[in-house]
Amino acid sequence: MSQILRREAIYALTGLVTVLMLLEYFFWPTAQPWAETIRTWAIIVFNISLGLGAIRLLMQQSMNVQKRRENWQYSAMLLSLFVVMLLTGFAGYFATGLQTSNGIYNWLFINIYTPLGATLYPITGFYIFSAAYRAFRARNVDAALMLIAGCFVMLKNAPVGEAIWIGFATIGNWFQFTGQIPGMRTFSIVGALGLIAYGFRALMGKERGFYAGGE
Amino acid sequence: MWDVIGLWIGWLLMLMIYSYPLYKENPAFRTAEHMFIGVTLAISIITNFSNVMRMCVTPLMQGNILMIVPLVLGLMIFSMLIPEYQWVSRYPIGLLVGTGFGLGIRGTIKPNLQDAIIDTITAPTSGGAMAWFNFLYVAVGLICSIMYFMLTFEHKGPLQGPTRIGRLFIMVGLGGYFGNTVLFRFTMLTGRAQFFLQVLKLIPM
C-alpha cells in the first residue's frame, strides 16, 4: 500500500494529467472544462510552491547571520530589505488590494528593483563581445560561414551598416529571414522530437529525476 | 526630493553591478546582488500571494469547494522540508509535471513539426526565380541539417556529403542568430549607458 501511494499513484497522476491535456487538444474538445480546471489547479500549485524556495533561501540566509558565517553582512542586508519590502507590500495589498499603493514599496520598486533588474541582464553584453571574438574567427569554412552570416545580420540591424553600403540591408535581410531558416528550423524540429520522446518516457515512469528524491 | 535621491541610488547600484567585469566578485557587486535578491523575493511572494488569493481563496470563500484541492496540493509541497514525508510533495510535482508535459507536447506538435514541414514543402506560387531559389535553399538545407542530427548512423559513405552540407547550413543559422544576440545585448547595454549619462545631465532625460 505504502509503495503504491509513494510511487505508482504519483506516476498515474502525472500520466492522467498529461493524457487529459493531449486528449482535450487532439481528440476530445468537450473535455475542455476539466482540462481548464486542472490547468488552473496547476497554476495555483505553482504559485504556492514558490513559498518553498523562499523558505529554503531565508533559512539559509538566517543561519548565515545567526552563526556569523563569512560575509554574513550580505545576508543581513538581504533579509532586512526582504522584510521591509514584504511588510510594505502586504500593507498596501491589505489596504487597497494593490501592493504598489504603499509609497515605500513603490519607491523601493522604482529605485532599487527596476534599475538592478535592468542592469543585471545587460552585464552579459560585456562578455558577449569576447564570445563573439572567439566565435567569429574564420579558422575554417564552417567558422567563416558563421562569421559572414553574423556580420551581415549585425550590419543590417545597426544604423551604421546602411550608412556604409545600402546593400548590407538587403543581404542582411536575406540572412535573417531566409538564410538562417534551415538551421533554426532543424533545431526546432529536433527539439520538438526530443521533447515528445522525453514526455513519453516520463509518462511511462522511466524518467523520475524531477520528483523529489528522484527514486 | 525623494525622486532625485532614488535616481542617484539607481545610478549608484548600476555602477556597483558593473564593477563585476572589472574587479570580479567584490563587496560593491555583492551588496547590490544581495539587495536585488531580497527585493525580488519579496515582490515574487506578494505577487504569488495575490494570485493565490484571487484564483483560489476568493472562489473558495464564494462556495467553489473544488478549490480546496489545489490549496491542499500546494501545501503538500512543503512536506519536502521534512525528510520522512518528502514523498508527499511528489503529488503536486506530479500535477505540475503532467500539465507541463501535456501542454508542452501539444504546443510543440503543430508549430514546431507540422507547420515547419508544411512551410518547407510548400512551393512558391509567386515571386519568380528568387522565391524558387529560397524554396530550394530551405528545403535542401533542412533535409541536410536534419541528417546531421541522425546519430544512429556514422556519418560516412553516402551520409558524409549531406551531413557535411547540413553542418554548413547550421553554421549559417547560428551565425545569424548569434549576430542578433550580440546586437540585442549591445542595445541593452547602450540603454544603461544612456541612463548613466542622463543622470549626470550630460544628455537630456
Interface residues (C-beta under 8 A of the other chain):
Chain A: L5 R6 A9 I10 Y11 L13 T14 G15 L16 V17 T18 V19 L20 M21 L22 Y25 F26 T37 I38 R39 T40 W41 A42 I43 I44 V45 F46 N47 I48 S49 L50 G51 L52 A54 I55 R56 L57 L58 N71 Y74 S75 M77 L78 L79 S80 L81 F82 V83 M85 L86 G89 F90 Y93 G97 Q99 W107 L108 F109 I110 N111 I112 Y113 T114 P115 L116 G117 A118 T119 L120 Y121 P122 I123 T124 G125 F126 Y127 I128 F129 A132 A135 F136 V141 D142 A143 L145 M146 L147 I148 A149 G150 C151 F152 V153 M154 N157 A158 F175 Q176 T178 G179 Q180 I181 P182 G183 M184 R185 T186 F187 S188 I189 V190 G191 A192 L193 L195 I196 G199 A202 L203 F210 Y211 A212 G213
Chain B: W2 I5 G6 L7 I9 G10 W11 L13 M14 I17 Y18 Y20 P21 R30 T31 A32 E33 H34 M35 F36 I37 G38 V39 T40 L41 A42 I43 S44 I45 I46 T47 N48 F49 S50 N51 V52 M55 C56 L66 M67 V69 P70 L71 L73 G74 L75 I77 F78 M80 L81 Q86 W87 S89 R90 Y91 P92 I93 G94 L95 L96 V97 G98 T99 G100 F101 G102 L103 G104 I105 R106 T108 I109 N112 L113 A116 I117 D119 T120 N134 Y137 V138 V140 G141 L142 C144 S145 I146 Y148 F149 G166 R167 L168 F169 I170 M171 V172 G173 L174 G175 G176 Y177 F178 G179 N180 T181 V182 L183 R185 F186 M188 L189 G191 R192 F195
